[in-house]
Amino acid sequence: GLLFAKLFEETDLPDGLINVVTGRGSEIGDRVASHPESDVVAFTGSTEVGKHVAGLAGENLAVPAMELGGNNAHVVTADADLDRALDAAAFGSFVHQGQVCISINRHVVHEDVYDEYVAGLVERAESLPTGGVHDPETIVGPIIDESQRDEMLGYVEETVDAGATLETGGHTVDVDGVDDSLVVAPTVLSGVTNDMPAAANEHFGPIAPVIPFSDVDEAVEIANDTEYGLSGAVHSGDLGTAKAIADRMETGNVHINDQPINDEAHVPFSGVGASGVGHYNSDAFLSEITETKWISIQHEPREYPF
């Protein structure tokens, strides 16, 4: 934020048009969100905090624009190009250690290709370089802090206890002689059902739970069985099938034959359900933060009934 503010200072924008206030959200966030002069309150973060911020904005009838959490499904049909789907899956699950709100949280895979998919995902997960942030070879680095790391490992342990199989990962990686580091090995879980912790909860970590399905209706049911609706992906050899599934997925964004991490400035970005309200990016965001006014001009006298 400070870097962006510095860049804007170098332009000819009027002083005071853009202001950056630094500090802990718990200390300054409420004051900003509840300020009576705020017409729009935009927030990106967790659903829990987003509900609080939107509530404060609503007290002054300010418009809330909330970009919140996600539990994104990566649906793979039996006729999909598996290599392409798996390449997308590895990126979508493990880039930035899975710490992206539109990362893949659940792999929903047809039972006919399930075993092959799991094996391919394990192979890709185990090939990814792990390590510290200063190592240029690192692909999967540290989780943001100890509490998040422990929560991720807890989801894995609880999911295995519930009957899933840990195919790879599920532990921390030794970094510079520290075996209890913040780096979690890329993790693949098979035999997962949608009610198991690693699938039911939004997770910000390199965890890939793989859920089988038998037909399209079941795939859609699994994908939509979450309070969130941010992003998703569908892989299929038939674009008609993929589009039909995408149409039924209750999310703000769906990407066909790709993975869910896509965000382009000219395309509206939004979530449904617990993933937020309003639109970001493009002219859609301008509509969120501006008022539409109707001004009419009557050029001829009107005849009124009285």
C-alpha positions in Angstrom: 0.0 0.0 0.0 2.8 2.4 0.9 4.6 1.7 -2.4 1.4 2.4 -4.4 0.9 5.6 -2.5 4.5 6.6 -3.3 3.8 6.0 -7.0 0.7 8.1 -6.9 2.6 10.9 -5.3 4.7 11.1 -8.4 1.6 11.8 -10.6 -0.4 15.0 -10.9 -3.3 13.8 -8.7 -4.5 16.4 -6.2 -3.1 16.1 -2.7 -5.4 14.1 -0.4 -7.2 12.2 -3.1 -5.5 9.0 -2.1 -4.7 8.4 1.6 -3.0 5.4 3.2 -3.6 4.7 6.9 -1.3 2.1 8.4 -1.9 0.1 11.6 -3.6 -3.0 12.9 -7.0 -3.7 11.4 -8.5 -4.3 14.8 -7.5 -0.7 15.8 -8.3 1.3 12.7 -10.6 -0.9 10.6 -13.8 -0.3 12.6 -13.2 3.5 12.6 -12.8 3.5 8.8 -15.7 1.1 8.1 -18.1 2.9 10.4 -17.2 6.5 9.5 -20.3 8.5 8.6 -18.5 10.1 5.6 -17.8 6.7 4.0 -20.1 6.1 1.0 -18.5 2.8 0.0 -16.5 0.3 2.1 -14.5 -2.2 0.2 -12.8 -5.0 2.0 -10.7 -8.1 1.0 -10.2 -10.8 3.6 -11.9 -13.5 5.6 -15.6 -14.0 5.6 -15.8 -13.6 9.4 -14.2 -10.2 9.3 -16.0 -9.2 6.1 -19.4 -9.8 7.8 -18.3 -7.5 10.6 -17.0 -4.8 8.2 -20.2 -5.0 6.1 -22.3 -4.6 9.2 -20.5 -1.5 10.3 -20.8 0.0 6.8 -24.5 -0.8 6.8 -25.1 1.3 9.9 -24.5 4.4 7.8 -26.1 2.8 4.7 -22.6 2.8 3.0 -22.3 0.3 0.1 -20.3 -2.8 1.1 -18.0 -4.3 -1.5 -16.7 -7.5 0.0 -14.2 -10.0 -1.6 -14.0 -12.8 0.9 -13.1 -16.5 1.3 -13.5 -19.4 -1.1 -13.6 -23.2 -1.2 -13.0 -23.7 -4.9 -13.6 -26.9 -6.8 -11.5 -28.2 -9.7 -13.9 -30.6 -11.6 -12.3 -33.2 -13.9 -14.6 -35.4 -16.1 -13.7 -38.8 -17.4 -12.9 -37.5 -20.9 -10.7 -34.7 -19.8 -7.1 -34.3 -21.0 -5.5 -35.6 -17.8 -2.1 -34.2 -18.3 -3.5 -30.8 -18.9 -5.8 -31.1 -16.0 -3.0 -32.3 -13.7 -0.7 -29.5 -14.7 -3.4 -27.0 -13.9 -4.2 -28.9 -10.7 -0.6 -28.7 -9.4 -0.4 -25.0 -10.1 -3.8 -24.2 -8.7 -3.2 -26.1 -5.5 0.4 -25.3 -4.7 1.4 -21.9 -6.1 2.0 -19.5 -3.2 1.6 -22.5 -0.9 -2.1 -22.5 -1.6 -2.4 -19.1 0.1 -4.7 -17.6 -2.5 -8.5 -17.1 -2.0 -9.1 -18.6 -5.5 -6.7 -21.6 -5.1 -8.0 -25.1 -5.6 -9.4 -26.3 -2.4 -11.1 -29.5 -3.7 -10.3 -31.7 -6.6 -13.5 -33.3 -7.8 -12.6 -36.2 -10.2 -14.6 -38.8 -12.1 -14.2 -42.3 -10.6 -13.1 -43.7 -14.0 -9.9 -41.6 -14.0 -9.6 -41.1 -10.2 -6.7 -43.4 -9.5 -4.7 -42.1 -12.4 -5.4 -38.6 -11.4 -4.3 -39.1 -7.8 -1.1 -40.8 -9.0 -0.3 -37.9 -11.4 -1.0 -35.3 -8.7 1.3 -37.1 -6.2 4.0 -37.2 -8.8 3.8 -33.5 -9.5 3.5 -32.6 -5.8 6.6 -34.6 -4.9 8.6 -32.9 -7.7 8.0 -29.4 -6.5 11.1 -27.8 -4.8 10.4 -26.7 -1.2 12.4 -24.3 0.9 12.9 -20.8 2.2 11.8 -17.6 0.6 15.4 -16.6 -0.3 16.1 -19.7 -2.3 15.3 -18.8 -6.0 14.6 -22.5 -6.7 11.8 -22.6 -4.1 8.3 -23.2 -5.5 6.5 -24.1 -2.2 7.7 -21.9 0.6 6.5 -21.0 4.1 3.0 -20.6 5.4 2.4 -17.1 6.7 2.6 -18.0 10.4 2.7 -20.9 13.0 -1.1 -20.8 13.7 -1.9 -21.2 10.0 0.6 -23.9 9.6 -0.8 -25.8 12.6 -4.3 -25.4 11.3 -3.4 -26.8 7.9 -1.6 -29.8 9.4 -4.6 -30.3 11.8 -7.0 -30.4 8.8 -4.8 -33.1 7.2 -4.6 -35.2 10.4 -8.4 -34.9 11.1 -9.1 -35.9 7.5 -7.0 -39.0 7.7 -8.6 -39.8 11.0 -12.0 -39.6 9.2 -10.9 -42.3 6.7 -9.0 -40.5 4.0 -5.5 -41.7 2.8 -2.5 -39.5 3.0 -0.8 -40.1 -0.4 2.1 -37.6 0.2 3.1 -34.7 2.3 1.3 -33.8 5.5 4.4 -32.7 7.4 6.8 -29.8 7.7 10.0 -29.6 5.6 13.4 -29.1 7.2 14.7 -25.6 6.2 18.2 -24.5 7.2 18.3 -27.2 9.9 14.9 -26.3 11.3 12.6 -29.3 11.0 9.6 -27.5 12.6 9.7 -24.8 9.9 6.7 -23.0 8.3 7.1 -24.9 5.1 4.5 -27.6 4.6 5.2 -30.3 2.1 2.7 -30.4 -0.9 0.0 -32.7 0.4 -2.4 -35.0 -1.5 -5.3 -36.8 0.2 -7.4 -39.5 -1.5 -10.6 -41.2 -0.5 -11.9 -37.8 0.6 -15.5 -37.0 1.1 -16.9 -33.4 1.1 -17.6 -33.4 4.8 -14.0 -34.1 5.8 -12.1 -31.2 7.3 -9.6 -30.7 4.4 -12.6 -30.4 2.0 -15.2 -28.8 4.1 -13.1 -25.9 5.3 -11.4 -23.1 3.4 -7.7 -23.8 3.7 -4.7 -21.6 3.0 -2.1 -24.2 2.5 -0.6 -26.7 -0.1 -3.3 -29.3 0.5 -5.0 -31.2 -2.3 -8.0 -33.3 -1.2 -9.3 -35.5 -4.1 -13.0 -36.4 -4.1 -14.5 -38.9 -6.5 -17.8 -38.6 -8.4 -19.8 -40.9 -10.6 -21.8 -38.5 -12.8 -22.2 -34.9 -13.6 -25.1 -34.3 -11.2 -22.9 -35.6 -8.3 -20.0 -33.5 -9.4 -22.2 -30.3 -9.4 -23.6 -31.3 -6.0 -20.2 -31.7 -4.5 -18.9 -28.5 -6.0 -21.8 -26.5 -4.6 -21.8 -28.2 -1.2 -20.1 -25.3 0.5 -21.1 -21.9 1.9 -18.6 -20.3 -0.5 -18.9 -19.4 -4.1 -15.8 -17.6 -5.3 -14.1 -19.4 -8.2 -13.8 -22.9 -9.8 -12.7 -24.8 -12.8 -13.9 -27.6 -15.1 -11.8 -29.9 -17.3 -13.6 -31.9 -20.0 -13.0 -33.1 -23.5 -16.4 -31.8 -24.5 -16.9 -28.1 -24.2 -20.7 -28.5 -24.1 -20.4 -30.7 -21.0 -17.9 -28.3 -19.4 -20.1 -25.3 -20.1 -23.2 -27.1 -18.7 -21.3 -27.9 -15.5 -19.9 -24.4 -15.3 -23.4 -22.9 -15.6 -24.6 -25.0 -12.7 -21.7 -24.2 -10.4 -22.7 -21.5 -7.9 -19.7 -19.3 -8.1 -18.8 -15.9 -9.3 -16.1 -17.2 -11.7 -15.5 -20.6 -13.5 -12.7 -21.4 -15.8 -12.9 -24.2 -18.4 -9.9 -26.4 -19.0 -7.9 -24.2 -16.7 -7.5 -23.7 -12.9 -9.4 -21.2 -10.7 -6.6 -18.7 -10.2 -7.5 -16.1 -12.8 -8.0 -12.3 -12.2 -7.9 -9.8 -15.0 -8.4 -6.1 -14.6 -10.9 -5.7 -17.4 -13.2 -8.6 -16.3 -15.7 -8.4 -13.4 -14.6 -10.4 -10.4 -17.1 -11.4 -7.7 -18.2 -14.1 -5.3 -21.6 -15.3 -4.1 -22.7 -16.6 -0.7 -20.0 -16.4 1.9 -17.5 -15.3 -0.7 -18.8 -11.7 -0.7 -21.0 -9.1 -2.3 -20.4 -6.7 -5.2 -18.0 -6.7 -8.1 -14.4 -5.8 -8.4 -12.4 -4.9 -11.5 -13.6 -3.4 -14.8 -16.5 -1.0 -15.2 -18.4 -3.2 -12.8 -16.3 -1.9 -9.9 -16.9 1.7 -11.0 -20.6 1.0 -10.7 -20.1 -0.2 -7.2 -18.3 3.0 -6.0 -20.4 5.6 -7.9 -24.0 6.6 -7.9 -26.3 6.5 -11.0 -28.4 9.6 -11.3 -31.4 10.2 -13.6 -31.6 13.8 -14.8 -34.5 14.5 -17.2 -35.4 17.5 -19.3 -38.9 18.1 -20.5 -38.7 20.0 -23.8 -42.5 20.6 -24.2 -45.2 21.4 -21.7 -46.9 18.3 -20.3 -50.6 17.8 -19.9 -51.4 16.7 -16.4 -54.7 15.2 -15.3 -55.3 18.1 -12.8 
